[in-house]
Amino acid sequence: MRFPHSGRIMYVRTYSFKEDQVRNQVLFRIPEEKGSIFVTDPFLQIYHEHGLTGLIFKEVWSSESAT
């Protein structure tokens, strides 16, 4: 959704990433979401294996559902 007066992005309804560009990433950001940090499954695996706490994760995209 975009702001009508500037055309800048207000919020993202549905995320869609290019799998080949995020496949080897552990953490990444996108310009449209400056306050968000996106993580991939390898990050989540390490996070949980080490018993870390304090972060909240929300799945916004899955390569398994991407076509």
N, C-alpha and C positions, 0 to 999 in steps of 0.2 A: 504494500500500500504506500502511495507517495503523497507528500504534502502538495496540495493544489497550487500554491503560489510559487514554490521553488522547484518542484519536481524531485526533491530529495526523498530518499526512502524513509518512511515513517516507521514501518515494521515489516517483517518478513512473515508471510503466512505459511509457506511451505519451503523448506530448504531442499536444494538439489545440488550436489557437488559432483564434479568430474572425478570419477573413481581413480583414474590414473594420476591425478594431481594430489590426492589425499592418501593414497595407498601406503606410501612410505613415511607419512607424517605421524608424529605422536601427539603433538599439539599444533594448532594453527589458528589463525584469525582471518577474518574477511573484512574488507574495507567498510562494508555496509553495517557491520556490527562491531563497532570499536570497543564496546564494553564487554564483549563476549569472547571467551576462549573455547575453542572446540577441541575435543580430545577424541582419540580413536581407541579401538579395542585394545591394542598393546598397552596404552596408558592405563586403561581401566584394569587390565590384568595385573600390572605391576602395583597399582594402587591397592587393590584388594589383597594380593599376595603378601604385602608388607603390613597389612592390618591398619592402613592409614584411615583417618576419619576427618570430618570437618568440611568436606565438599559435598555438594548436592549435584547429581547428574540428571540430565533430562535427554532422552534420545530424541534427536531431531531429524535424523536421516540414517538409513541403513543401506549398505551396498547390496544386501540380499534382496531388498525390495525395489532397487533401482533397475530399470530396464533400458 
